[in-house]
Amino acid sequence: MSIVAWIVLGLIAGFIASKIVNKTGEGAILDIVLGVVGALVGGFVFNAVGAVGVDGFNVWSMFVAVIGAILVLVLKHAVMGRGRVHV
């Protein structure tokens, strides 16, 4: 895939994942980063269980990227929320 396709896939996947987890978007740049990282994480996880990861600009790759981005966001919230004290 070209860099432009990765950016578009990342933007869409990051936006969808942030809407699912946070109920709001993270902003265009953070959604792109989240989506691209999510595509890498999702591809790794799907390949680890024997499924196909990201293989182009298609619906399956979008699904993999969204699942990966959701995993990244959940992990981020688990790590960031750990040090806070709620009174």
N, CA, C and O atoms as a GROMACS GRO file, in nm:
protein
  348
    1MET      N    1   0.084  -0.118   0.000
    1MET     CA    2   0.000   0.000   0.000
    1MET      C    3   0.089   0.124   0.000
    1MET      O    4   0.200   0.123   0.053
    2SER      N    5   0.039   0.228  -0.059
    2SER     CA    6   0.113   0.354  -0.061
    2SER      C    7   0.096   0.427   0.072
    2SER      O    8   0.010   0.391   0.152
    3ILE      N    9   0.177   0.526   0.094
    3ILE     CA   10   0.170   0.604   0.217
    3ILE      C   11   0.037   0.676   0.229
    3ILE      O   12  -0.016   0.692   0.339
    4VAL      N   13  -0.017   0.720   0.117
    4VAL     CA   14  -0.147   0.789   0.119
    4VAL      C   15  -0.257   0.691   0.163
    4VAL      O   16  -0.346   0.728   0.240
    5ALA      N   17  -0.251   0.568   0.115
    5ALA     CA   18  -0.350   0.467   0.154
    5ALA      C   19  -0.339   0.436   0.302
    5ALA      O   20  -0.440   0.419   0.370
    6TRP      N   21  -0.215   0.429   0.355
    6TRP     CA   22  -0.197   0.406   0.499
    6TRP      C   23  -0.255   0.521   0.580
    6TRP      O   24  -0.317   0.499   0.684
    7ILE      N   25  -0.237   0.644   0.534
    7ILE     CA   26  -0.289   0.761   0.605
    7ILE      C   27  -0.442   0.760   0.605
    7ILE      O   28  -0.504   0.786   0.708
    8VAL      N   29  -0.501   0.731   0.489
    8VAL     CA   30  -0.648   0.728   0.480
    8VAL      C   31  -0.704   0.614   0.565
    8VAL      O   32  -0.800   0.634   0.639
    9LEU      N   33  -0.644   0.495   0.554
    9LEU     CA   34  -0.687   0.382   0.635
    9LEU      C   35  -0.672   0.414   0.784
    9LEU      O   36  -0.760   0.382   0.864
   10GLY      N   37  -0.561   0.476   0.820
   10GLY     CA   38  -0.536   0.512   0.959
   10GLY      C   39  -0.636   0.614   1.010
   10GLY      O   40  -0.684   0.603   1.123
   11LEU      N   41  -0.667   0.713   0.930
   11LEU     CA   42  -0.763   0.815   0.971
   11LEU      C   43  -0.902   0.755   0.996
   11LEU      O   44  -0.965   0.782   1.098
   12ILE      N   45  -0.946   0.673   0.904
   12ILE     CA   46  -1.079   0.613   0.917
   12ILE      C   47  -1.082   0.515   1.035
   12ILE      O   48  -1.174   0.520   1.118
   13ALA      N   49  -0.983   0.427   1.042
   13ALA     CA   50  -0.981   0.327   1.150
   13ALA      C   51  -0.964   0.393   1.286
   13ALA      O   52  -1.029   0.353   1.383
   14GLY      N   53  -0.876   0.492   1.296
   14GLY     CA   54  -0.855   0.562   1.423
   14GLY      C   55  -0.979   0.637   1.468
   14GLY      O   56  -1.010   0.638   1.586
   15PHE      N   57  -1.048   0.698   1.374
   15PHE     CA   58  -1.170   0.771   1.408
   15PHE      C   59  -1.278   0.676   1.457
   15PHE      O   60  -1.344   0.703   1.558
   16ILE      N   61  -1.296   0.564   1.387
   16ILE     CA   62  -1.398   0.465   1.428
   16ILE      C   63  -1.365   0.410   1.566
   16ILE      O   64  -1.452   0.400   1.652
   17ALA      N   65  -1.240   0.372   1.587
   17ALA     CA   66  -1.200   0.315   1.716
   17ALA      C   67  -1.215   0.416   1.829
   17ALA      O   68  -1.262   0.380   1.937
   18SER      N   69  -1.178   0.541   1.806
   18SER     CA   70  -1.190   0.641   1.912
   18SER      C   71  -1.337   0.673   1.941
   18SER      O   72  -1.371   0.705   2.054
   19LYS      N   73  -1.422   0.666   1.840
   19LYS     CA   74  -1.566   0.683   1.863
   19LYS      C   75  -1.623   0.567   1.945
   19LYS      O   76  -1.710   0.588   2.030
   20ILE      N   77  -1.576   0.446   1.921
   20ILE     CA   78  -1.624   0.330   1.995
   20ILE      C   79  -1.576   0.334   2.140
   20ILE      O   80  -1.654   0.309   2.232
   21VAL      N   81  -1.448   0.365   2.161
   21VAL     CA   82  -1.392   0.360   2.296
   21VAL      C   83  -1.419   0.488   2.374
   21VAL      O   84  -1.464   0.482   2.488
   22ASN      N   85  -1.393   0.603   2.314
   22ASN     CA   86  -1.402   0.731   2.386
   22ASN      C   87  -1.531   0.807   2.362
   22ASN      O   88  -1.560   0.903   2.435
   23LYS      N   89  -1.608   0.768   2.264
   23LYS     CA   90  -1.730   0.839   2.221
   23LYS      C   91  -1.700   0.972   2.153
   23LYS      O   92  -1.792   1.043   2.115
   24THR      N   93  -1.572   1.008   2.138
   24THR     CA   94  -1.532   1.128   2.064
   24THR      C   95  -1.409   1.094   1.981
   24THR      O   96  -1.339   0.996   2.010
   25GLY      N   97  -1.382   1.174   1.881
   25GLY     CA   98  -1.260   1.156   1.803
   25GLY      C   99  -1.140   1.210   1.880
   25GLY      O  100  -1.156   1.289   1.972
   26GLU      N  101  -1.022   1.167   1.841
   26GLU     CA  102  -0.899   1.212   1.906
   26GLU      C  103  -0.840   1.334   1.835
   26GLU      O  104  -0.746   1.394   1.887
   27GLY      N  105  -0.892   1.371   1.720
   27GLY     CA  106  -0.831   1.474   1.637
   27GLY      C  107  -0.770   1.407   1.515
   27GLY      O  108  -0.734   1.289   1.522
   28ALA      N  109  -0.757   1.478   1.407
   28ALA     CA  110  -0.714   1.417   1.280
   28ALA      C  111  -0.578   1.351   1.290
   28ALA      O  112  -0.562   1.236   1.248
   29ILE      N  113  -0.479   1.419   1.344
   29ILE     CA  114  -0.342   1.364   1.348
   29ILE      C  115  -0.338   1.243   1.441
   29ILE      O  116  -0.281   1.140   1.405
   30LEU      N  117  -0.396   1.254   1.560
   30LEU     CA  118  -0.396   1.141   1.653
   30LEU      C  119  -0.477   1.023   1.600
   30LEU      O  120  -0.442   0.908   1.625
   31ASP      N  121  -0.586   1.051   1.528
   31ASP     CA  122  -0.663   0.943   1.467
   31ASP      C  123  -0.581   0.870   1.361
   31ASP      O  124  -0.589   0.748   1.351
   32ILE      N  125  -0.503   0.943   1.283
   32ILE     CA  126  -0.417   0.880   1.182
   32ILE      C  127  -0.313   0.793   1.249
   32ILE      O  128  -0.294   0.677   1.210
   33VAL      N  129  -0.246   0.847   1.350
   33VAL     CA  130  -0.143   0.770   1.421
   33VAL      C  131  -0.206   0.647   1.487
   33VAL      O  132  -0.152   0.537   1.477
   34LEU      N  133  -0.318   0.668   1.554
   34LEU     CA  134  -0.388   0.558   1.620
   34LEU      C  135  -0.427   0.450   1.519
   34LEU      O  136  -0.410   0.331   1.546
   35GLY      N  137  -0.478   0.491   1.404
   35GLY     CA  138  -0.519   0.394   1.302
   35GLY      C  139  -0.404   0.317   1.242
   35GLY      O  140  -0.415   0.197   1.219
   36VAL      N  141  -0.293   0.385   1.216
   36VAL     CA  142  -0.176   0.318   1.158
   36VAL      C  143  -0.116   0.221   1.261
   36VAL      O  144  -0.084   0.107   1.227
   37VAL      N  145  -0.101   0.266   1.385
   37VAL     CA  146  -0.051   0.178   1.490
   37VAL      C  147  -0.149   0.063   1.512
   37VAL      O  148  -0.108  -0.052   1.532
   38GLY      N  149  -0.278   0.094   1.509
   38GLY     CA  150  -0.380  -0.010   1.521
   38GLY      C  151  -0.372  -0.112   1.409
   38GLY      O  152  -0.393  -0.231   1.433
   39ALA      N  153  -0.344  -0.068   1.288
   39ALA     CA  154  -0.329  -0.160   1.176
   39ALA      C  155  -0.210  -0.253   1.198
   39ALA      O  156  -0.217  -0.372   1.167
   40LEU      N  157  -0.101  -0.199   1.250
   40LEU     CA  158   0.016  -0.282   1.278
   40LEU      C  159  -0.012  -0.382   1.390
   40LEU      O  160   0.019  -0.500   1.378
   41VAL      N  161  -0.072  -0.334   1.498
   41VAL     CA  162  -0.106  -0.421   1.611
   41VAL      C  163  -0.210  -0.525   1.568
   41VAL      O  164  -0.195  -0.644   1.596
   42GLY      N  165  -0.314  -0.481   1.501
   42GLY     CA  166  -0.418  -0.573   1.454
   42GLY      C  167  -0.362  -0.677   1.358
   42GLY      O  168  -0.398  -0.795   1.365
   43GLY      N  169  -0.275  -0.634   1.267
   43GLY     CA  170  -0.212  -0.729   1.174
   43GLY      C  171  -0.129  -0.833   1.248
   43GLY      O  172  -0.132  -0.951   1.213
   44PHE      N  173  -0.056  -0.789   1.350
   44PHE     CA  174   0.024  -0.882   1.430
   44PHE      C  175  -0.066  -0.982   1.503
   44PHE      O  176  -0.040  -1.103   1.500
   45VAL      N  177  -0.170  -0.932   1.568
   45VAL     CA  178  -0.261  -1.018   1.644
   45VAL      C  179  -0.333  -1.116   1.551
   45VAL      O  180  -0.342  -1.235   1.582
   46PHE      N  181  -0.384  -1.068   1.439
   46PHE     CA  182  -0.456  -1.156   1.346
   46PHE      C  183  -0.364  -1.260   1.286
   46PHE      O  184  -0.403  -1.376   1.268
   47ASN      N  185  -0.240  -1.221   1.253
   47ASN     CA  186  -0.144  -1.319   1.201
   47ASN      C  187  -0.107  -1.422   1.307
   47ASN      O  188  -0.084  -1.538   1.276
   48ALA      N  189  -0.101  -1.379   1.434
   48ALA     CA  190  -0.065  -1.469   1.543
   48ALA      C  191  -0.169  -1.578   1.563
   48ALA      O  192  -0.135  -1.690   1.604
   49VAL      N  193  -0.294  -1.548   1.536
   49VAL     CA  194  -0.400  -1.649   1.552
   49VAL      C  195  -0.432  -1.721   1.421
   49VAL      O  196  -0.526  -1.800   1.415
   50GLY      N  197  -0.356  -1.694   1.318
   50GLY     CA  198  -0.371  -1.766   1.192
   50GLY      C  199  -0.462  -1.702   1.089
   50GLY      O  200  -0.489  -1.762   0.985
   51ALA      N  201  -0.508  -1.581   1.116
   51ALA     CA  202  -0.593  -1.511   1.020
   51ALA      C  203  -0.507  -1.416   0.936
   51ALA      O  204  -0.389  -1.394   0.965
   52VAL      N  205  -0.566  -1.362   0.834
   52VAL     CA  206  -0.497  -1.266   0.747
   52VAL      C  207  -0.501  -1.129   0.813
   52VAL      O  208  -0.605  -1.086   0.862
   53GLY      N  209  -0.387  -1.060   0.814
   53GLY     CA  210  -0.381  -0.925   0.868
   53GLY      C  211  -0.418  -0.824   0.762
   53GLY      O  212  -0.505  -0.849   0.678
   54VAL      N  213  -0.354  -0.710   0.766
   54VAL     CA  214  -0.378  -0.604   0.668
   54VAL      C  215  -0.313  -0.646   0.537
   54VAL      O  216  -0.193  -0.672   0.532
   55ASP      N  217  -0.394  -0.652   0.430
   55ASP     CA  218  -0.340  -0.698   0.302
   55ASP      C  219  -0.374  -0.604   0.187
   55ASP      O  220  -0.369  -0.644   0.070
   56GLY      N  221  -0.409  -0.481   0.216
   56GLY     CA  222  -0.441  -0.383   0.113
   56GLY      C  223  -0.547  -0.288   0.165
   56GLY      O  224  -0.580  -0.289   0.284
   57PHE      N  225  -0.599  -0.207   0.078
   57PHE     CA  226  -0.702  -0.111   0.115
   57PHE      C  227  -0.837  -0.172   0.085
   57PHE      O  228  -0.892  -0.154  -0.024
   58ASN      N  229  -0.891  -0.247   0.183
   58ASN     CA  230  -1.019  -0.314   0.165
   58ASN      C  231  -1.092  -0.320   0.299
   58ASN      O  232  -1.041  -0.273   0.400
   59VAL      N  233  -1.211  -0.378   0.298
   59VAL     CA  234  -1.294  -0.382   0.418
   59VAL      C  235  -1.229  -0.466   0.528
   59VAL      O  236  -1.232  -0.428   0.645
   60TRP      N  237  -1.170  -0.580   0.490
   60TRP     CA  238  -1.105  -0.665   0.590
   60TRP      C  239  -0.990  -0.592   0.659
   60TRP      O  240  -0.977  -0.599   0.781
   61SER      N  241  -0.909  -0.523   0.583
   61SER     CA  242  -0.797  -0.448   0.642
   61SER      C  243  -0.848  -0.338   0.734
   61SER      O  244  -0.788  -0.311   0.838
   62MET      N  245  -0.959  -0.275   0.698
   62MET     CA  246  -1.020  -0.173   0.783
   62MET      C  247  -1.066  -0.236   0.914
   62MET      O  248  -1.045  -0.179   1.021
   63PHE      N  249  -1.128  -0.352   0.906
   63PHE     CA  250  -1.173  -0.424   1.025
   63PHE      C  251  -1.054  -0.457   1.116
   63PHE      O  252  -1.060  -0.435   1.237
   64VAL      N  253  -0.947  -0.511   1.059
   64VAL     CA  254  -0.828  -0.545   1.135
   64VAL      C  255  -0.769  -0.420   1.201
   64VAL      O  256  -0.730  -0.424   1.318
   65ALA      N  257  -0.763  -0.310   1.127
   65ALA     CA  258  -0.708  -0.186   1.181
   65ALA      C  259  -0.794  -0.130   1.294
   65ALA      O  260  -0.740  -0.081   1.393
   66VAL      N  261  -0.925  -0.137   1.281
   66VAL     CA  262  -1.014  -0.088   1.386
   66VAL      C  263  -0.999  -0.173   1.512
   66VAL      O  264  -0.991  -0.119   1.622
   67ILE      N  265  -0.995  -0.305   1.497
   67ILE     CA  266  -0.977  -0.393   1.613
   67ILE      C  267  -0.843  -0.363   1.680
   67ILE      O  268  -0.836  -0.357   1.803
   68GLY      N  269  -0.738  -0.346   1.602
   68GLY     CA  270  -0.607  -0.314   1.658
   68GLY      C  271  -0.607  -0.179   1.728
   68GLY      O  272  -0.547  -0.165   1.835
   69ALA      N  273  -0.674  -0.080   1.670
   69ALA     CA  274  -0.680   0.053   1.731
   69ALA      C  275  -0.760   0.050   1.861
   69ALA      O  276  -0.727   0.120   1.956
   70ILE      N  277  -0.866  -0.031   1.865
   70ILE     CA  278  -0.942  -0.047   1.990
   70ILE      C  279  -0.854  -0.109   2.097
   70ILE      O  280  -0.856  -0.065   2.212
   71LEU      N  281  -0.775  -0.210   2.061
   71LEU     CA  282  -0.683  -0.271   2.157
   71LEU      C  283  -0.583  -0.168   2.209
   71LEU      O  284  -0.554  -0.165   2.329
   72VAL      N  285  -0.529  -0.085   2.120
   72VAL     CA  286  -0.433   0.017   2.160
   72VAL      C  287  -0.498   0.118   2.255
   72VAL      O  288  -0.438   0.154   2.356
   73LEU      N  289  -0.619   0.162   2.224
   73LEU     CA  290  -0.688   0.258   2.311
   73LEU      C  291  -0.722   0.198   2.448
   73LEU      O  292  -0.705   0.265   2.550
   74VAL      N  293  -0.767   0.076   2.451
   74VAL     CA  294  -0.799   0.011   2.578
   74VAL      C  295  -0.672  -0.004   2.661
   74VAL      O  296  -0.674   0.021   2.782
   75LEU      N  297  -0.562  -0.044   2.599
   75LEU     CA  298  -0.435  -0.055   2.669
   75LEU      C  299  -0.388   0.081   2.720
   75LEU      O  300  -0.337   0.092   2.831
   76LYS      N  301  -0.404   0.184   2.637
   76LYS     CA  302  -0.366   0.320   2.677
   76LYS      C  303  -0.445   0.364   2.800
   76LYS      O  304  -0.388   0.419   2.894
   77HIS      N  305  -0.575   0.341   2.799
   77HIS     CA  306  -0.659   0.381   2.912
   77HIS      C  307  -0.625   0.300   3.037
   77HIS      O  308  -0.630   0.353   3.148
   78ALA      N  309  -0.589   0.174   3.021
   78ALA     CA  310  -0.552   0.091   3.136
   78ALA      C  311  -0.422   0.140   3.198
   78ALA      O  312  -0.409   0.144   3.320
   79VAL      N  313  -0.327   0.178   3.115
   79VAL     CA  314  -0.197   0.224   3.165
   79VAL      C  315  -0.207   0.366   3.220
   79VAL      O  316  -0.154   0.394   3.328
   80MET      N  317  -0.274   0.454   3.150
   80MET     CA  318  -0.283   0.593   3.193
   80MET      C  319  -0.371   0.608   3.317
   80MET      O  320  -0.347   0.698   3.398
   81GLY      N  321  -0.470   0.525   3.333
   81GLY     CA  322  -0.561   0.536   3.447
   81GLY      C  323  -0.505   0.475   3.574
   81GLY      O  324  -0.562   0.495   3.682
   82ARG      N  325  -0.398   0.402   3.563
   82ARG     CA  326  -0.344   0.328   3.676
   82ARG      C  327  -0.285   0.419   3.784
   82ARG      O  328  -0.299   0.389   3.902
   83GLY      N  329  -0.219   0.529   3.747
   83GLY     CA  330  -0.151   0.615   3.844
   83GLY      C  331  -0.238   0.722   3.905
   83GLY      O  332  -0.191   0.795   3.993
   84ARG      N  333  -0.361   0.734   3.863
   84ARG     CA  334  -0.448   0.841   3.913
   84ARG      C  335  -0.517   0.801   4.042
   84ARG      O  336  -0.554   0.685   4.061
   85VAL      N  337  -0.534   0.897   4.128
   85VAL     CA  338  -0.608   0.874   4.252
   85VAL      C  339  -0.739   0.947   4.242
   85VAL      O  340  -0.742   1.068   4.220
   86HIS      N  341  -0.849   0.876   4.257
   86HIS     CA  342  -0.982   0.936   4.249
   86HIS      C  343  -1.036   0.954   4.390
   86HIS      O  344  -1.044   0.859   4.467
   87VAL      N  345  -1.075   1.079   4.422
   87VAL     CA  346  -1.127   1.108   4.556
   87VAL      C  347  -1.275   1.136   4.548
   87VAL      O  348  -1.338   1.163   4.650
   0.00000   0.00000   0.00000
